[in-house]
C-alpha cells in the first residue's frame, strides 16, 4: 500500500518544527531590531511594528474590560494601572508570541483544506489573545508581586493555554475523520 503523501507524519513534523522555529525566532529578531539598542531599525519600529501594535491592543482591550466593570484605568505604552488595585507591565514575554508561533505552525503544517486552516487559525489566535486579556485583567485586579513570589503567573498561564490548545487541536484534527459531502 502506498502511503498518502498528504498525511505523511514525517513531512508534517518537519514542516511544523521548521515553521515554529521560523516564527518564534523571527519574533525575537523583530523585537530586537525594533527596540532601541545595538541593531535598531527606526523605519521598522515606527511603521511596521506589529509587536508594539499587539501590546497596544492587549493593554487597551484589558483597560476597556476593566472600565466596563467600573474601574479607573490608566494605560501607557507598556503598563496598565488600575486605581486602588495594581499595575501590570506588559513585557515581550507576556504577549504570547511563543504560544502563537506554536499554534500557527501546527495549523499551517497540518494537512487540511485551506479554508479550514484559516478559520481555525483566526479563531484560535483571537481566543488565545482573549484569554491573555482575561489574564491581564485578573492580574491587574488581584496580583501582588510581593505576596506572590512563589507563583509564576507566566508559567501557570502557559500551562493552561497549552492544555486548551492541545484539546482544541485534538478535536480539530479528529474532525478530519468526518466525511465531507462533495
Secondary structure, DSSP 4 states (H G I P E B T S, - for coil): -PPPGGG-HHHHHHHHHHHHHHHHHHHHHHHHHTSSSTT--HHHHHHS-HHHHHHHHHHHHHHHHHHHTT--EEE-SSEEEETTS-EEE--GGGS-HHHHHHHHHHHHHS-S-HHHHHHHHHHHHHHHHHHHHHHHHHHHHH--TTT-SS--HHHHHHHHHHHHHHHHHHHHHHGGGSPPP-
